[in-house]
Amino acid sequence: MACLAAYNEGKLHGVWIDPLLGAEHIEAEVAKMIAKSPAYGPEEALIHDYEGFQGFDIGETGDWEFVAEVAELIDNNPLIAYLLKAEGYPETVAGLKEAQDYHDEHYWGKFESYREVAEELLNEQGLLDEVPECLRGWIDLQGYGEDLFGASGSFFEIEVVDSQGLTHRHAYRNR
């Protein structure tokens, strides 16, 4: 968080604030920061940088209730911010809640390969139970899995890169 008056005077003055501590905490920290500003007549705070919002745009100025609620929703389930972008939900609290509902209804799980999803789906449906063990190796599970995410459109995936640079793939069933 930065002091707008100090910024306009070419001075850097600001603090990092944890939005998960709530809107009242944000407001109190902003008031303290503005009170200590080296600028003449400081009144407003500006969000200059933030992290932990998984690409969700909270803007530069704002409603601290909104910032705190978005932070809490994303902290509870970081995937919803990625889902929001992938499915085109509006970048609002309501959009995040819609994305959370979609996640709750359609999340398949984390996966390593298309083959893994295909095999799990066929097992879930009991279809592999009917295939003799000697023939299972002839089933192109990788190809079937690729089709589930491609041509058939039954699934889509979201890739998330964690703080250590590792990519995690998450599958969702389409509506």
N, C-alpha and C positions, 0 to 999 in steps of 0.2 A: 504494500500500500504506500502511496506517495502523496505528499502534500502538493496540491495543484498550484498554490501561490508560489511555493519554493521552486517548483518545476518551471513556472513561467518566468521566474527571476534567474533561471539558469543554475539553480542549486539543487543538489540531490538530497532529499530528506524523506525518509520513509522507514517502514518496519514490515517484517513478515508477520502475518497474523494467521493463526490456525482457524479456518472457518468451521471446523468440526466442533468448536467450543460454543457455537451458536451466535445468533445475530446480536444479542446483547454484548457478548464478549467483543465481537468485531467493532461495534459502535464505541465501546469503552476504549479499546485500543486505538481507534481512529482519533477519538477526542484527545487522548494522551499525546499521540503523535503530532496532531495539529497544535496543541498547547506548547510543544517544544520546538515548533518550527522556527527556522531562522528568517523566514519571509515576513514581509509587511502585510498585515491583515489576512492571515490564513483562515480559510473557511471550509474548503472542500478537499476531499481525498479522492485520489484516482487509483484505480487498480492498474499497476504498470506491469506486473508479472505475477504468474500463479502457476502452481503445479498440482498434480493429483486430480485434475478434472478430465483426464483421458481425452483431450481434444474438444471438450465441450466449451463453447465460447461464452464466458460470463460477462464479457464487455469490460469497459474501463471504469464506468461509474455505475453505481447500482444500489439496489435495494438489498440491504444486508440480510433480510429475511430470505430473499431469493438465493443469494450466494450461499448462505448456511444450509438451506434446504437442498440445493443442488449438490453441495459437498457431501451431505449426509446420504443422499440417494446413491451417489456414485461410490462413496466409501463402502456402502452396504453391498453393492454389486457393480464393480467397475465395468463389467461387460455391457451394461445398459447404455453407457455413453457410446460405445462402438456400435451397438445395435441401433441406437438412435440415428447415427449417421448412415449405416448400411440400409436401413429401411425407410429413411427420409422423414422421420418424425420431426416435428418442430423443436427447436432448441429452447424449450420451456420446461418448467416443472411438470406441467401436464404431459408434455412429450416424453419426459423421462419416466413418468408413471405409466404411460402407455407402453413404452419400451419394456418396463419391468413386467407388466402384465403379459406381454408377448413372450418375454423370456420365461416366465413362470409356466406358460402353456406349451411352448414349442422347443425349449432347450433340450437337446439330445445329449450333449456332454462333450467333454474334451476327447480328442482322438489323435492318433498318430498317423493313420493311413486310411484311404478310402476303403481298402480291403477290410479293415477293422470294423468300420461302420456297416458295410454290407453284411459281414458275417454276423454281427450282433443283431442287425435287423432281421435277417433270415432265421436266426435262432429264436428271437423274440416271437416271430410269427409261427414258429414250429415247423418251418418248411425244410430245414436241414435234417430234421428227425426222420423224414420220409426218404432221404437219399442214403443208399448204402455207403458205408465207409469207403469201400474200394472205388467209388465214383466221385467222392467229394473233391479229390484233387484235380478233377477235370473241370470243375466249376470255376469260371473266371471271376472270382470275387473282387479283384482289383478293378476289372473292367466294369462290373456291375456297380461297384461303389462310385467309380468315376461318373457313371451314367446317373446315379442318384443325385449327384451334385451338378450335373451338366444338363444333358438333353431332357431328362425326365423332370428336372426341377423340383424333385421331392425334398431336397435339402439345400441349404446354403451354409457357407462357413464364414466365420470371422477369425482372422488371425490377429493375435495380440502379442506384441513384443514386450517382454518384461524388463525390469530395470537392469538385468544382467545380459540383455541382448538375446535371450532365448525366445523363440517363437512358439506360441501355443495356439493350436487350432481348435475351434469350438464349432460344433454342428447344431444347426437349428432345422427343424422340420418346417417346410413352408405351410402356409395356411391351408 
